[in-house]
Amino acid sequence: MTDYVREYFNRQAQAWVAQAYAGDRLPARFPVGPERLRVALESVAPAVGTDGTLVDLGCGGGQLLAHAARLGWRAVGVDVAPGMMELARRETEGLGVRLIEAVYDESGLESGSADAVTALGLIEYLPEDAGLLAEAERLLRPGGRFAVSCRNRLYNLMSANAYTERELTGGTAPALLDELRGMLEGVEASDLHALAHELATAASDLERAVELDEELVGVRMLEHPTTFEEERRQHSPAELRRSAEAAGLAEVALLPIHPHPLPPGTESLAPRVYNRLALAWQRALGGRPLGLALCTAFVATFEKER
Ligand SMILES: C[S@@+](CC[C@H](N)C(=O)[O-])C[C@H]1O[C@@H](n2cnc3c(N)ncnc32)[C@H](O)[C@@H]1O
């Protein structure tokens, strides 16, 4: 881990949490934080049961831990940034959550002590995969589950932007295209029907979103409060699967987060319309290959061999 990552999250703790968990019925940004938290909790729940133990690596401001504790689970958070730990302490006060300020693989937690391990928004800041997957495998009991979120490299072929250019000029596009094609073979008519139903449900929200966007003309809604200045790694599903298999973890599910209904360059033109559409895509395609092809992130869930 670089000192820059620790320093960045220490300095930007408040701003990062505020923008990731901003609550709004018609959001100008996609609610990445809450959506990936929900998907991760749902996908590890079968391993945790009613009162098992979950360890959250890179726990940030503690939002996932608070949810886990309210579900009756024993929750343990590990994070390297003191500023984030302070927010996590406040978020989880009175909920019996254990917090450990440490690099993810120096927590001192016992091997086999977790029914579930989560790591959301962490792997992209690490220099490689093996350390995180090995630590998740070490912490899990046999049959335990690990949910990890990744920035989706496959989407680079759909985004028509600088990421696409990099894959083309770097010669990495053909292999990604093969993976994407294989994935799109799983699309079914029912996916499009589900989208149509979601859009019908969203119709009045979308009209309101147009009104709100019109009021916002000239306002730079999409400016990030801070700019992380180092590379954040991406994974295609196949790349992550290979790393997990090497660590003795078998895939259970791959779930899309933050689908893009239109080319991402159009988001700033009408952010509330764009992101209300994106929520419809998330709800309709949340477990589907078409969602994975169109999303900028995914949560992968793995199981430790029994
Ligand atoms: C993008 S935030 C995500 C926070 C939280 N998981 C969430 O989804 O809201 C990444 C977190 O990982 C932490 N982090 C980064 N590198 C780490 C490392 N090597 N060990 C432990 N924590 C780390 C940062 O301090 C930060 O709180």
The ligand as a Gaussian input file, in Angstrom:
#p B3LYP/6-31G(d) Opt

LIG

0 1
 C      -13.100000       3.841000      -1.302000
 S      -13.037000       3.645000       0.442000
 C      -14.323000       2.455000       0.704000
 C      -14.833000       2.452000       2.108000
 C      -15.956000       1.461000       2.404000
 N      -15.555000       0.080000       2.164000
 C      -17.194000       1.772000       1.619000
 O      -17.526000       1.055000       0.658000
 O      -17.868000       2.766000       1.950000
 C      -11.561000       2.657000       0.621000
 C      -11.132000       2.435000       2.061000
 O      -10.061000       1.494000       2.071000
 C       -9.083000       1.928000       3.008000
 N       -7.793000       1.345000       2.617000
 C       -7.062000       1.604000       1.517000
 N       -5.969000       0.825000       1.475000
 C       -6.010000       0.039000       2.590000
 C       -5.190000      -0.992000       3.117000
 N       -4.075000      -1.367000       2.482000
 N       -5.537000      -1.602000       4.283000
 C       -6.663000      -1.219000       4.937000
 N       -7.505000      -0.252000       4.477000
 C       -7.191000       0.369000       3.322000
 C       -9.138000       3.435000       2.929000
 O       -8.609000       4.039000       4.090000
 C      -10.625000       3.703000       2.741000
 O      -11.295000       3.869000       3.972000

